[in-house]
Amino acid sequence: MEQEKKVRKTRKYRLSLLDDQTHERLWNMKFTRTSLLVTSISCVIVFILIIFCITAYTPVRTFIPGYPDAHSKRAAIQNAMRIDSLERVVKSWELYTENLRRVLDGADPVSIDSIMGRKDRTLQATGSMEAGKQDSILREKVIKEEQFDLSERRQRDLPIEGMHFFVPLKGVISQGYDKIVHPYIDITAPANSVVMAVLDGTVIFAGWNDEAGYTIQIQHENDIVSTYKHNQKLLKKTGDKVSAGSPVALVGNTGSLSTGDHLHFELWYKGNAVDPTKYINF
């Protein structure tokens, strides 16, 4: 009995590969139940690890349904940038509205520096009830002027601090404003980047200059003039009406004074050159 138990415990199996004609043994493998079980489990684990490595560290993972691919990630980043830009535009319009209300009430406009220093706060000069009251007064005044076609508002000048400027070009300011030596700014950007108008206005000059290359000047309301130099191509001609944020030129490296692809941008207010970075959030 004991010998039979020992035989059962040590029973082994053999898997052979034979030639059908000569009965020659080509391959032979001996195994027990335990070794077969261990080998099977090990193969399954190794197979799972291989599948995991291929899925986690190779582009194959992009074929998994619901897994974000490169295009989805790029779209998400672009949407985040657009949201950030829209938040800046909304804040600028809030500043514009607040300053418009203050000017109509005869008060001093809000300083842009104070607003930009606290971006996380909303523009609230007074409480919500006071703001609603002032908004109602402003609406009644506008409706009354439209009803009787009053020209008082047309003669009213809005201070430059209360105006909303669009960014002429997304790039890096390579040289800043200096009132004496450099009364303008230079913005570097890739060639053929789109240059946009900072405000609504009329093109008063669009042409070639030996030193400045392709140049365009735009006359805006309230005695404001913007100038864009060293462009590769002009998209507007003299006399054209332009709206804020509309394309007017393409960045280039034209003119004898240009040493690389960039935009030479000037902002003039009532005949004097001003620092654009004080009024535009580059």
C-alpha positions as CSV (number, residue, x, y, z in Angstrom):
1,M,0.0,0.0,0.0
2,E,2.7,2.4,0.9
3,Q,4.6,1.6,-2.3
4,E,1.4,2.3,-4.4
5,K,0.9,5.7,-2.6
6,K,4.5,6.6,-3.4
7,V,4.1,5.7,-7.0
8,R,0.9,7.9,-7.2
9,K,2.7,10.8,-5.6
10,T,5.6,10.7,-8.0
11,R,3.7,9.9,-11.1
12,K,5.2,11.7,-14.1
13,Y,3.9,12.4,-17.6
14,R,5.7,12.5,-20.9
15,L,4.9,14.5,-24.0
16,S,6.7,13.2,-27.1
17,L,6.8,14.1,-30.8
18,L,7.3,11.1,-33.1
19,D,7.9,10.7,-36.8
20,D,4.8,8.9,-38.2
21,Q,6.8,6.7,-40.6
22,T,10.0,5.9,-38.8
23,H,8.6,6.3,-35.3
24,E,11.8,8.2,-34.5
25,R,11.4,10.4,-31.4
26,L,11.9,14.0,-32.4
27,W,11.1,15.8,-29.2
28,N,10.4,14.7,-25.7
29,M,9.3,16.5,-22.5
30,K,8.7,15.0,-19.0
31,F,6.6,16.8,-16.5
32,T,4.4,16.3,-13.4
33,R,1.1,17.9,-12.6
34,T,2.7,20.4,-10.3
35,S,5.3,21.5,-12.8
36,L,2.7,21.8,-15.5
37,L,0.5,24.0,-13.2
38,V,3.5,26.2,-12.3
39,T,4.6,26.5,-15.9
40,S,1.1,27.4,-17.1
41,I,0.7,30.1,-14.4
42,S,4.2,31.5,-15.2
43,C,3.3,31.7,-18.9
44,V,0.1,33.5,-18.2
45,I,1.8,36.0,-15.9
46,V,4.6,36.7,-18.5
47,F,2.0,37.1,-21.2
48,I,0.1,39.6,-19.1
49,L,3.3,41.6,-18.4
50,I,4.2,41.7,-22.1
51,I,0.7,43.0,-23.0
52,F,0.9,45.6,-20.2
53,C,4.3,46.8,-21.4
54,I,3.2,47.1,-25.0
55,T,0.0,48.9,-24.0
56,A,1.7,51.3,-21.6
57,Y,4.9,52.2,-23.3
58,T,4.2,52.0,-27.0
59,P,1.8,53.9,-29.4
60,V,-0.5,50.9,-29.4
61,R,-2.3,52.4,-26.4
62,T,-3.8,55.1,-28.6
63,F,-5.9,52.3,-30.2
64,I,-7.7,51.6,-26.9
65,P,-11.3,53.1,-27.0
66,G,-11.5,56.2,-24.9
67,Y,-7.7,56.7,-24.5
68,P,-6.7,60.3,-25.4
69,D,-4.4,60.4,-28.4
70,A,-2.0,63.2,-29.4
71,H,-4.7,65.1,-31.3
72,S,-6.9,65.1,-28.3
73,K,-4.2,66.3,-26.0
74,R,-3.2,69.1,-28.5
75,A,-6.9,70.1,-28.7
76,A,-7.2,70.2,-24.9
77,I,-4.1,72.5,-24.6
78,Q,-5.4,74.8,-27.4
79,N,-8.8,75.0,-25.7
80,A,-7.1,75.9,-22.4
81,M,-5.2,78.7,-24.1
82,R,-8.4,80.0,-25.7
83,I,-10.1,80.0,-22.3
84,D,-7.3,81.9,-20.8
85,S,-7.4,84.5,-23.7
86,L,-11.2,84.8,-23.3
87,E,-10.8,85.4,-19.6
88,R,-8.4,88.3,-20.3
89,V,-10.8,89.7,-22.9
90,V,-13.7,89.5,-20.4
91,K,-11.7,91.3,-17.7
92,S,-10.7,94.0,-20.2
93,W,-14.3,94.5,-21.2
94,E,-15.3,94.7,-17.5
95,L,-12.6,97.4,-17.0
96,Y,-13.9,99.2,-20.1
97,T,-17.5,99.1,-18.8
98,E,-16.5,100.3,-15.4
99,N,-14.5,103.2,-16.7
100,L,-17.3,104.1,-19.1
101,R,-19.7,104.3,-16.2
102,R,-17.3,106.4,-14.2
103,V,-16.7,108.8,-17.0
104,L,-20.4,109.2,-17.5
105,D,-20.8,109.9,-13.8
106,G,-17.9,112.4,-13.9
107,A,-15.6,110.3,-11.7
108,D,-12.0,109.4,-12.3
109,P,-11.4,106.2,-14.3
110,V,-10.0,103.1,-12.7
111,S,-6.2,102.6,-13.2
112,I,-5.2,99.6,-15.3
113,D,-2.2,98.9,-13.1
114,S,-4.3,98.5,-10.0
115,I,-6.7,96.1,-11.9
116,M,-3.9,93.9,-13.4
117,G,-2.2,93.7,-10.0
118,R,-5.3,91.8,-8.6
119,K,-6.5,89.6,-11.4
120,D,-8.4,87.3,-9.1
121,R,-10.7,90.1,-8.0
122,T,-13.7,91.3,-9.9
123,L,-14.2,94.9,-10.8
124,Q,-16.5,96.2,-8.2
125,A,-16.3,99.9,-7.4
126,T,-19.5,99.7,-5.3
127,G,-21.8,97.1,-3.9
128,S,-24.1,95.0,-6.1
129,M,-27.1,97.1,-5.4
130,E,-25.3,100.4,-6.2
131,A,-23.9,98.8,-9.4
132,G,-27.4,97.8,-10.5
133,K,-28.7,101.3,-9.8
134,Q,-25.9,102.9,-11.8
135,D,-26.5,100.5,-14.6
136,S,-30.2,101.4,-14.7
137,I,-29.3,105.1,-14.8
138,L,-26.8,104.5,-17.7
139,R,-29.4,102.5,-19.6
140,E,-32.0,105.3,-19.3
141,K,-29.5,107.9,-20.4
142,V,-28.5,105.9,-23.5
143,I,-32.1,105.3,-24.4
144,K,-32.9,109.0,-24.0
145,E,-30.0,110.0,-26.2
146,E,-31.0,107.5,-28.9
147,Q,-34.6,108.7,-28.7
148,F,-33.8,112.4,-29.2
149,D,-30.7,111.8,-31.3
150,L,-28.5,113.8,-28.9
151,S,-24.9,114.4,-30.1
152,E,-23.4,114.9,-26.7
153,R,-22.0,111.4,-26.5
154,R,-20.3,111.7,-29.9
155,Q,-18.3,114.7,-28.5
156,R,-17.3,112.9,-25.4
157,D,-13.7,111.6,-25.4
158,L,-13.0,108.4,-23.5
159,P,-9.6,108.4,-21.8
160,I,-7.0,106.0,-23.1
161,E,-6.9,104.2,-19.8
162,G,-10.5,103.2,-20.3
163,M,-10.2,101.8,-23.8
164,H,-9.9,98.1,-24.6
165,F,-6.9,97.3,-26.9
166,F,-6.5,94.1,-28.7
167,V,-3.0,92.5,-28.7
168,P,-1.4,93.3,-32.1
169,L,0.8,90.2,-32.1
170,K,1.4,87.2,-29.8
171,G,5.1,87.1,-29.3
172,V,8.0,88.2,-27.1
173,I,9.0,91.8,-26.5
174,S,12.6,91.9,-27.6
175,Q,13.1,95.6,-26.9
176,G,10.9,97.7,-24.6
177,Y,9.8,101.3,-24.6
178,D,12.1,104.2,-23.9
179,K,10.8,107.7,-24.1
180,I,14.0,109.2,-25.4
181,V,16.0,106.4,-27.2
182,H,13.3,103.9,-28.2
183,P,9.7,105.4,-28.1
184,Y,8.1,102.1,-29.3
185,I,8.4,98.4,-28.8
186,D,9.7,95.5,-30.8
187,I,7.9,92.1,-30.7
188,T,9.6,89.0,-32.1
189,A,7.4,86.3,-33.7
190,P,7.7,83.7,-36.5
191,A,7.6,85.0,-40.0
192,N,4.1,85.4,-41.5
193,S,2.5,85.6,-38.1
194,V,-0.7,87.6,-38.3
195,V,-0.6,91.3,-37.1
196,M,-3.9,92.6,-35.9
197,A,-5.4,96.1,-35.4
198,V,-5.6,97.2,-31.8
199,L,-8.7,99.3,-32.2
200,D,-11.4,100.1,-34.7
201,G,-10.1,102.7,-37.2
202,T,-9.1,103.8,-40.7
203,V,-5.9,103.1,-42.5
204,I,-4.2,106.4,-43.2
205,F,-1.0,104.9,-44.7
206,A,-0.1,101.5,-46.2
207,G,3.0,101.2,-48.2
208,W,6.7,100.8,-48.5
209,N,9.5,102.7,-46.6
210,D,13.2,102.0,-47.3
211,E,14.0,102.0,-43.5
212,A,10.8,100.6,-42.1
213,G,9.8,98.2,-44.9
214,Y,6.1,97.5,-45.4
215,T,4.4,99.9,-43.0
216,I,0.7,100.5,-42.1
217,Q,-0.7,103.3,-39.9
218,I,-4.2,103.3,-38.5
219,Q,-6.1,106.3,-37.2
220,H,-8.4,105.5,-34.3
221,E,-10.9,107.6,-32.2
222,N,-9.8,110.0,-29.4
223,D,-6.6,111.0,-31.3
224,I,-5.0,107.6,-31.2
225,V,-2.7,106.3,-33.9
226,S,-1.1,102.9,-34.1
227,T,1.9,102.1,-36.4
228,Y,3.1,98.6,-37.6
229,K,6.5,98.4,-39.4
230,H,8.8,95.8,-41.0
231,N,5.9,93.6,-42.2
232,Q,6.3,90.9,-44.8
233,K,3.0,91.7,-46.4
234,L,0.2,94.3,-45.9
235,L,-3.4,93.0,-45.9
236,K,-5.1,96.5,-46.0
237,K,-4.7,99.5,-48.2
238,T,-5.0,103.2,-47.5
239,G,-8.6,104.3,-46.8
240,D,-9.8,100.8,-45.6
241,K,-11.9,100.6,-42.5
242,V,-10.6,98.1,-39.9
243,S,-12.1,96.6,-36.8
244,A,-10.3,95.8,-33.6
245,G,-8.7,92.4,-33.8
246,S,-8.9,92.1,-37.6
247,P,-5.7,91.1,-39.5
248,V,-3.8,94.0,-41.2
249,A,-0.4,92.6,-42.0
250,L,2.0,89.6,-41.7
251,V,5.2,89.7,-39.7
252,G,8.4,90.0,-41.7
253,N,11.9,91.3,-41.9
254,T,11.7,94.2,-44.4
255,G,13.5,97.5,-44.4
256,S,17.1,98.4,-43.8
257,L,16.6,98.9,-40.1
258,S,15.3,95.4,-39.5
259,T,17.7,92.6,-38.3
260,G,15.2,89.7,-38.0
261,D,11.5,88.7,-38.1
262,H,9.6,91.1,-35.7
263,L,7.0,93.8,-35.4
264,H,7.9,97.4,-34.8
265,F,4.8,98.7,-33.0
266,E,4.1,102.3,-32.1
267,L,1.2,103.8,-30.2
268,W,0.5,107.6,-30.3
269,Y,-2.0,109.5,-28.2
270,K,-2.7,113.2,-28.9
271,G,0.5,113.6,-30.8
272,N,2.8,111.9,-28.2
273,A,4.3,108.4,-28.3
274,V,3.1,106.4,-25.3
275,D,4.2,103.1,-23.8
276,P,2.0,100.3,-25.3
277,T,2.7,97.9,-22.4
278,K,0.8,100.2,-20.1
279,Y,-2.5,99.7,-21.9
280,I,-2.1,96.4,-23.7
281,N,-1.5,93.0,-21.9
282,F,1.1,91.4,-24.1
